[in-house]
Amino acid sequence: MDQITLGDVTVTRIKEYYGSVELSPAEFFPESPAGAWAEHRGWLAPDFWDPQTQECVSAIQTWLLRSEGRTILVDTGVGNHKDRPYAPVWSRLDTEFLDNLAAAGVQPDDVDLVINTHLHVDHVGWNTRLDGRTWVPTFPNAAYLMPRRDFDFWNPANEHRPVLGRGNQNVFEDSVAPIHEAGLAQLWDGTCRIDANLRLDLAPGHTPGSSVLTLESGTDRALFVGDLVHTPLQLVEPDTNSCFCENPAESRATRHRLLGRAADDNALVFPAHLGGRGAAEVVRDGSKFAIKNWAGFARIS
């Protein structure tokens, strides 16, 4: 089992997908400094970048937390059988995600809480599963925490025009609305205290409702930052946004603030999509940051 313990909380990595996202660094991170990928090739390749194909490599994964007797999932990946006409790499997948969750000792009925750090296509997919022709909650006994600002932003009825364009098409209808209609969605704003170990706070920029989950237990600290960081290059070049950030200036400011907090508190940073060791400790390096240590997870493959 790919698991570490932080204070009274266990954190387990549940894999859905690992591999190319069919975007080059220039496409995925157009603001990355010239030469930065080559400069850091020694640790970016092969876990996060394939220099031969010039494609970024990402993990789609869920962080399984056990805290105060509850079973908690942080983000739910892409999901199976979902029609994603404008995100073909994620369309109609058939992965072993639920089997991987079962291997960690968790059945869908065991889950008490689902946290969607934001409502992009690759963070809400396993919220639901297909039952015949109907999308139903995958985790029927769970409450689903969703940022209210993202719920409103991605609701097609509100007719927003996101940077992602049609990349999120069908996502609200098949992975968000069924949860709300089932009465399982808990929409929150500002700050949401989960238990003595865990707290959710808004961290906007990537999306209006992007959030960060803070873990504080004993002497251990961790930040689950969703898509605030897609690649570890952003840890050492924090001004670098992905091409999917709705508010680039706000995203940069939020990233600097939270990485600064992680450095000052010696907190592990858990991005949603890091392969390799999955998480990292950072230290300040002038106006930037440097990677101090990687987490103790086995390298994903």
C-alpha positions as CSV (number, residue, x, y, z in Angstrom):
1,M,0.0,0.0,0.0
2,D,1.3,3.5,-1.0
3,Q,0.7,5.2,2.4
4,I,2.3,7.6,4.9
5,T,1.2,8.8,8.3
6,L,1.1,12.4,9.3
7,G,0.3,12.8,13.0
8,D,-3.0,11.0,13.5
9,V,-3.9,11.0,9.8
10,T,-3.0,8.3,7.3
11,V,-2.6,9.4,3.6
12,T,-2.9,6.8,0.9
13,R,-2.4,7.4,-2.9
14,I,-5.1,5.8,-5.1
15,K,-4.0,5.7,-8.7
16,E,-6.4,6.2,-11.6
17,Y,-4.0,7.0,-14.5
18,Y,-0.4,7.8,-15.0
19,G,1.2,8.9,-18.3
20,S,1.2,11.5,-21.0
21,V,-1.4,14.3,-21.0
22,E,-0.6,14.9,-24.7
23,L,0.6,18.5,-24.1
24,S,4.1,19.8,-24.4
25,P,5.6,22.0,-21.7
26,A,5.2,25.0,-24.0
27,E,1.5,24.2,-24.4
28,F,0.7,23.3,-20.8
29,F,2.9,25.9,-19.2
30,P,3.4,28.7,-21.7
31,E,4.7,31.0,-19.0
32,S,7.6,28.8,-18.0
33,P,11.0,30.5,-18.3
34,A,13.1,29.8,-21.4
35,G,15.4,26.9,-20.7
36,A,13.8,26.0,-17.3
37,W,12.7,22.5,-18.4
38,A,16.2,21.7,-19.7
39,E,17.8,23.2,-16.6
40,H,15.9,20.9,-14.3
41,R,15.8,17.9,-16.6
42,G,17.7,15.8,-14.0
43,W,14.7,15.6,-11.7
44,L,11.8,16.5,-14.1
45,A,12.5,13.5,-16.3
46,P,11.1,10.9,-16.5
47,D,8.5,11.3,-13.7
48,F,7.0,14.6,-14.9
49,W,8.3,15.1,-18.4
50,D,9.3,12.9,-21.3
51,P,12.0,14.9,-23.2
52,Q,11.9,12.4,-26.2
53,T,8.3,13.0,-26.9
54,Q,8.2,16.5,-25.5
55,E,5.1,15.6,-23.5
56,C,4.2,16.4,-19.9
57,V,3.5,13.4,-17.7
58,S,0.9,13.5,-15.0
59,A,-0.9,11.3,-12.4
60,I,-4.6,11.2,-12.0
61,Q,-5.0,10.1,-8.4
62,T,-7.1,10.5,-5.3
63,W,-5.7,11.1,-1.9
64,L,-7.4,8.8,0.6
65,L,-7.3,10.2,4.2
66,R,-8.3,8.5,7.4
67,S,-8.9,11.0,10.1
68,E,-10.9,10.8,13.3
69,G,-12.5,7.6,12.3
70,R,-13.7,8.9,8.9
71,T,-12.7,7.8,5.4
72,I,-12.1,10.9,3.2
73,L,-11.3,11.2,-0.5
74,V,-9.6,14.3,-1.9
75,D,-10.6,14.7,-5.5
76,T,-12.1,11.9,-7.6
77,G,-10.2,11.9,-10.9
78,V,-11.8,11.4,-14.3
79,G,-14.2,8.5,-13.9
80,N,-15.2,5.8,-16.3
81,H,-17.4,5.9,-19.3
82,K,-17.7,9.8,-19.3
83,D,-18.2,11.5,-22.7
84,R,-15.6,14.2,-23.0
85,P,-15.7,15.4,-26.6
86,Y,-13.3,18.4,-26.0
87,A,-11.0,16.5,-23.7
88,P,-10.4,13.3,-25.6
89,V,-7.5,12.1,-23.4
90,W,-10.2,11.7,-20.6
91,S,-13.1,10.5,-22.7
92,R,-14.7,7.1,-22.1
93,L,-12.0,5.7,-19.8
94,D,-12.2,2.3,-18.3
95,T,-9.8,2.3,-15.5
96,E,-9.3,0.1,-12.4
97,F,-9.8,3.0,-9.9
98,L,-12.4,1.3,-7.8
99,D,-10.3,-1.9,-7.6
100,N,-7.3,0.2,-6.5
101,L,-9.5,1.8,-3.8
102,A,-10.6,-1.7,-2.7
103,A,-7.0,-2.8,-2.5
104,A,-6.5,0.0,0.1
105,G,-9.4,-1.5,2.1
106,V,-12.2,0.9,1.0
107,Q,-15.4,0.0,-0.7
108,P,-17.7,2.8,-2.1
109,D,-20.1,2.5,0.8
110,D,-17.3,3.0,3.3
111,V,-16.5,6.6,2.2
112,D,-17.8,9.3,4.6
113,L,-16.6,12.5,2.9
114,V,-15.6,13.5,-0.6
115,I,-13.6,16.7,-1.1
116,N,-13.6,18.3,-4.6
117,T,-10.8,20.9,-4.5
118,H,-12.4,22.4,-7.6
119,L,-14.8,21.2,-10.3
120,H,-12.6,20.5,-13.3
121,V,-13.0,17.4,-15.4
122,D,-10.2,15.5,-13.8
123,H,-11.2,16.2,-10.2
124,V,-14.9,15.1,-10.0
125,G,-15.2,12.2,-12.4
126,W,-15.7,9.4,-9.8
127,N,-18.3,11.5,-8.0
128,T,-20.7,9.4,-10.0
129,R,-20.9,6.1,-11.8
130,L,-23.1,4.8,-14.6
131,D,-26.1,2.7,-13.4
132,G,-27.8,1.6,-16.6
133,R,-28.3,5.0,-18.3
134,T,-28.3,7.0,-15.1
135,W,-25.4,8.7,-13.3
136,V,-25.7,7.9,-9.6
137,P,-23.4,8.8,-6.7
138,T,-20.4,6.4,-6.5
139,F,-20.2,7.0,-2.7
140,P,-23.8,7.0,-1.6
141,N,-23.1,7.4,2.1
142,A,-20.7,10.4,1.7
143,A,-21.2,14.1,1.9
144,Y,-19.5,15.8,-1.0
145,L,-17.8,19.1,-0.2
146,M,-17.8,21.4,-3.3
147,P,-16.8,25.1,-3.4
148,R,-19.9,27.2,-4.0
149,R,-18.0,29.6,-6.3
150,D,-17.0,26.7,-8.6
151,F,-20.5,25.2,-8.5
152,D,-21.9,28.5,-9.7
153,F,-19.1,29.2,-12.2
154,W,-19.4,25.8,-13.9
155,N,-23.2,25.6,-13.9
156,P,-24.1,25.9,-17.6
157,A,-27.2,27.9,-16.6
158,N,-25.0,30.8,-15.6
159,E,-23.3,30.9,-19.1
160,H,-19.8,31.7,-18.0
161,R,-17.0,31.6,-20.6
162,P,-14.1,29.8,-19.0
163,V,-10.5,29.7,-20.1
164,L,-11.0,26.0,-20.4
165,G,-13.6,26.6,-23.1
166,R,-15.5,23.4,-23.8
167,G,-13.0,21.2,-22.0
168,N,-15.4,20.8,-19.1
169,Q,-18.4,20.0,-21.3
170,N,-20.8,17.4,-19.7
171,V,-18.9,17.5,-16.4
172,F,-21.5,19.5,-14.5
173,E,-24.3,17.4,-15.9
174,D,-22.8,14.0,-15.2
175,S,-20.5,14.5,-12.2
176,V,-21.8,17.5,-10.2
177,A,-25.6,17.9,-10.7
178,P,-26.4,14.3,-9.8
179,I,-24.7,14.7,-6.4
180,H,-26.6,18.0,-5.8
181,E,-29.9,16.4,-6.8
182,A,-29.3,13.4,-4.5
183,G,-28.9,15.9,-1.6
184,L,-25.3,14.9,-1.0
185,A,-23.6,18.1,-2.0
186,Q,-22.4,20.5,0.7
187,L,-21.6,23.9,-0.9
188,W,-19.2,26.0,1.1
189,D,-17.4,29.3,0.9
190,G,-14.5,31.0,2.7
191,T,-13.4,28.3,5.2
192,C,-14.7,24.9,6.1
193,R,-13.5,23.1,9.2
194,I,-13.7,19.3,8.7
195,D,-12.3,18.0,12.0
196,A,-9.5,18.8,14.4
197,N,-6.9,17.8,11.8
198,L,-8.3,19.1,8.5
199,R,-9.5,22.5,7.2
200,L,-10.5,23.7,3.8
201,D,-9.8,27.3,2.6
202,L,-10.4,29.1,-0.7
203,A,-7.3,29.4,-2.8
204,P,-8.7,31.1,-6.0
205,G,-7.0,31.7,-9.3
206,H,-6.9,28.4,-11.1
207,T,-10.7,28.5,-10.8
208,P,-12.9,30.9,-8.8
209,G,-13.5,28.3,-6.1
210,S,-10.2,26.5,-6.1
211,S,-9.3,25.4,-2.5
212,V,-6.5,24.0,-0.4
213,L,-6.9,21.4,2.3
214,T,-4.7,22.0,5.3
215,L,-3.6,19.1,7.5
216,E,-2.3,19.9,11.0
217,S,-1.9,16.9,13.3
218,G,0.7,16.7,16.1
219,T,3.9,18.2,14.7
220,D,3.1,17.3,11.1
221,R,1.8,19.7,8.4
222,A,0.6,19.2,4.9
223,L,-1.2,21.2,2.2
224,F,-3.3,19.5,-0.5
225,V,-3.2,22.2,-3.1
226,G,-5.2,20.7,-6.0
227,D,-4.1,22.3,-9.3
228,L,-2.3,25.2,-7.7
229,V,0.7,23.1,-8.8
230,H,0.5,20.8,-11.8
231,T,4.2,20.1,-12.1
232,P,7.1,20.4,-9.6
233,L,8.6,23.0,-12.0
234,Q,6.1,25.4,-10.5
235,L,7.6,24.8,-7.0
236,V,10.9,26.3,-8.2
237,E,9.4,28.7,-10.7
238,P,6.2,29.8,-8.8
239,D,5.3,32.5,-11.3
240,T,4.6,29.8,-13.9
241,N,0.9,29.1,-14.4
242,S,-0.8,26.4,-16.4
243,C,-2.7,27.3,-19.5
244,F,-5.9,26.4,-17.6
245,C,-5.9,29.2,-14.9
246,E,-9.0,31.4,-15.0
247,N,-7.3,34.3,-13.3
248,P,-3.5,34.1,-14.0
249,A,-2.5,37.0,-11.7
250,E,-4.6,35.6,-8.8
251,S,-3.2,32.1,-9.4
252,R,0.4,33.4,-9.2
253,A,-0.3,35.3,-6.0
254,T,-2.1,32.3,-4.4
255,R,0.7,30.0,-5.3
256,H,3.4,32.3,-3.8
257,R,1.4,32.7,-0.6
258,L,0.7,29.0,-0.1
259,L,4.2,27.8,-1.0
260,G,5.5,30.5,1.4
261,R,3.3,29.1,4.1
262,A,4.5,25.5,3.3
263,A,8.1,26.6,3.6
264,D,7.6,28.4,6.9
265,D,5.6,25.6,8.4
266,N,7.7,22.7,7.0
267,A,4.5,21.4,5.4
268,L,4.4,18.7,2.7
269,V,2.9,20.0,-0.5
270,F,0.5,17.5,-2.2
271,P,-0.4,18.6,-5.7
272,A,-3.2,16.7,-7.3
273,H,-1.2,15.4,-10.3
274,L,2.3,14.7,-9.3
275,G,3.7,11.3,-10.2
276,G,7.1,10.4,-8.7
277,R,7.0,10.6,-5.0
278,G,3.7,12.5,-5.0
279,A,4.5,15.3,-2.7
280,A,7.5,17.5,-1.6
281,E,8.8,19.8,1.1
282,V,9.9,23.2,-0.1
283,V,12.2,25.9,1.3
284,R,12.5,29.6,0.4
285,D,15.1,30.5,-2.2
286,G,15.0,34.2,-2.5
287,S,11.7,35.1,-4.1
288,K,11.3,31.5,-5.3
289,F,11.4,28.1,-3.7
290,A,13.5,25.0,-3.8
291,I,12.7,21.4,-3.2
292,K,14.0,20.2,0.1
293,N,12.8,16.6,0.2
294,W,10.3,14.3,-1.6
295,A,7.6,12.4,0.2
296,G,8.0,8.8,1.2
297,F,5.6,7.3,-1.4
298,A,6.8,4.8,-3.9
299,R,7.3,6.1,-7.4
300,I,4.2,5.7,-9.3
301,S,4.2,3.8,-12.6
